Each structure stands twice: as structure tokens, then as C-alpha cells.
Amino acid sequence: MPVDAGVMNPGYDLGHGRGGDAGRGNDSLETAESLGAAFRARREARGQDLDQLSLATRIRPQYLAAIEAMRLDELPSRPFAIGYVRAYAGALGLDPEEAVQRYKRDVPETGAVRAGGRRA
């Protein structure tokens, strides 16, 4: 979850799926080649750069770039990656839960669970 620094850039809309243009473009989450491609297209359409979104989400620009490029091995653990996807989607005015579902569908957890509860 992003850290709330209590500072917001004037005119910056986090959306979180409500109001403004937040509802537009959610179909792109389903139709885009990848979740990262949907995020990049939405960011570019809104004229935002990674540094702006980094300030708004409190996520390092390198991590946002890694999500867009689907270089997910560059992210911290899966729970952090899911939180980053949720925060990034909200900052772009996309539905955060739809984005997380797309992420989980595209990047399933690796390793089958063996007898005794240990991962393979």
C-alpha cells in the first residue's frame, strides 16, 4: 500500500475507479497485450511520466517501469508487486481490483505445493 505523504499535486486525480475519467479505459485492462502495456498506454494518453506517478503512488520509478515492461522479476516479493499494481492502476484512473485480477491471471504463483505444505 502506498504511503500517504499528505501531499497532492494540483490537478492530479488518483481516481481509484470513481468519478472523472476513472471509469473510462477499464476495457483496456482486458484487451491490452499485457497489464504493463495497458498501464503504459493509459499513462501516455494522460500525458504523465513515471516520475509524476512515482510521487503520487510512492513507488520507485524503476518499479513502475518494470511493471510496464512486465519485467516482474525486478520487483520485490509478490505481495509488494500486487500492492504496486493496485496503486498504479488507481493512480491511472483504472479499476485497481480489475488490474490485480489481470496480474494474478497473467502471473500465477509459481511452485506447486507438495505434501506437507512445502512448495516445489
Wavefront OBJ file of the C-alpha trace (Angstrom):
o trace
v 0.000 0.000 0.000
v 1.381 3.422 -0.864
v 2.463 5.741 1.904
v 0.236 8.775 2.347
v 2.577 11.736 2.475
v -0.353 14.140 2.680
v 0.785 15.973 -0.439
v -1.047 16.000 -3.729
v -0.102 17.804 -6.901
v -2.768 20.301 -8.004
v -4.916 18.840 -10.744
v -3.720 15.308 -10.089
v -6.568 12.806 -9.992
v -5.919 9.467 -8.359
v -9.386 8.327 -9.436
v -9.463 4.936 -7.710
v -12.235 3.923 -10.082
v -14.634 6.722 -9.141
v -15.637 9.932 -10.894
v -13.848 11.920 -13.604
v -12.356 9.780 -16.320
v -11.665 6.992 -13.856
v -14.254 4.690 -15.381
v -13.014 5.112 -18.949
v -10.459 2.735 -20.328
v -11.066 -0.209 -17.998
v -11.657 -2.388 -21.067
v -8.004 -1.817 -21.951
v -7.066 -3.963 -18.959
v -8.726 -6.897 -20.678
v -7.842 -6.170 -24.298
v -4.255 -4.956 -23.976
v -1.398 -7.295 -24.839
v -0.339 -7.189 -21.184
v -1.154 -5.382 -17.975
v 2.032 -3.363 -18.408
v 1.023 -2.341 -21.930
v -2.364 -1.178 -20.629
v -0.676 0.878 -17.909
v 1.826 2.435 -20.332
v -0.891 3.308 -22.869
v -3.066 4.880 -20.172
v -0.137 6.840 -18.709
v 0.892 8.167 -22.109
v -2.714 9.044 -23.033
v -2.934 11.096 -19.838
v 0.391 12.810 -20.569
v 2.007 11.660 -17.338
v 5.540 10.480 -16.765
v 6.891 7.877 -14.382
v 8.331 10.492 -12.033
v 4.908 12.120 -11.561
v 3.294 8.780 -10.870
v 6.118 7.791 -8.557
v 5.426 10.844 -6.418
v 1.698 10.120 -6.384
v 1.992 6.409 -5.614
v 5.196 6.469 -3.543
v 6.522 3.649 -5.765
v 10.020 3.924 -7.232
v 10.011 4.912 -10.935
v 12.165 1.837 -11.678
v 9.402 -0.400 -10.317
v 6.724 1.391 -12.358
v 8.898 0.959 -15.462
v 9.391 -2.723 -14.614
v 5.614 -3.215 -14.363
v 5.065 -1.515 -17.718
v 7.730 -3.691 -19.349
v 6.474 -6.802 -17.499
v 9.941 -7.318 -16.024
v 8.310 -8.531 -12.851
v 11.418 -10.315 -11.609
v 12.782 -6.815 -10.845
v 10.033 -6.197 -8.276
v 10.130 -7.156 -4.612
v 8.009 -10.088 -3.435
v 4.612 -10.936 -4.935
v 2.601 -9.182 -2.183
v 4.516 -5.963 -2.880
v 4.027 -6.389 -6.634
v 0.269 -6.797 -6.137
v 0.194 -3.663 -3.995
v 2.139 -1.766 -6.635
v -0.252 -2.917 -9.374
v -3.233 -1.833 -7.264
v -1.740 1.593 -6.502
v -0.550 2.189 -10.073
v -3.950 1.286 -11.533
v -5.693 3.647 -9.115
v -3.306 6.481 -9.963
v -4.074 5.948 -13.656
v -7.830 6.030 -13.066
v -8.219 2.319 -13.778
v -10.045 -0.151 -11.565
v -7.423 -1.400 -9.079
v -9.157 -4.718 -8.411
v -9.531 -5.471 -12.140
v -5.818 -4.764 -12.541
v -4.926 -7.117 -9.689
v -7.117 -9.847 -11.185
v -5.385 -9.402 -14.566
v -1.994 -9.553 -12.830
v -2.903 -12.742 -10.968
v -4.231 -14.305 -14.179
v -1.154 -13.338 -16.211
v 1.387 -14.100 -13.480
v 0.173 -17.091 -11.485
v 2.042 -18.060 -8.335
v 4.893 -20.400 -9.128
v 5.611 -23.673 -7.448
v 3.138 -26.384 -6.696
v 2.518 -27.220 -3.067
v 3.956 -30.598 -2.081
v 2.744 -32.887 0.646
v 3.460 -31.310 3.995
v 2.694 -27.807 2.672
v 6.135 -27.128 1.184
v 6.478 -25.521 -2.203
v 8.184 -27.414 -5.005
l 1 2 3 4 5 6 7 8 9 10 11 12 13 14 15 16 17 18 19 20 21 22 23 24 25 26 27 28 29 30 31 32 33 34 35 36 37 38 39 40 41 42 43 44 45 46 47 48 49 50 51 52 53 54 55 56 57 58 59 60 61 62 63 64 65 66 67 68 69 70 71 72 73 74 75 76 77 78 79 80 81 82 83 84 85 86 87 88 89 90 91 92 93 94 95 96 97 98 99 100 101 102 103 104 105 106 107 108 109 110 111 112 113 114 115 116 117 118 119 120
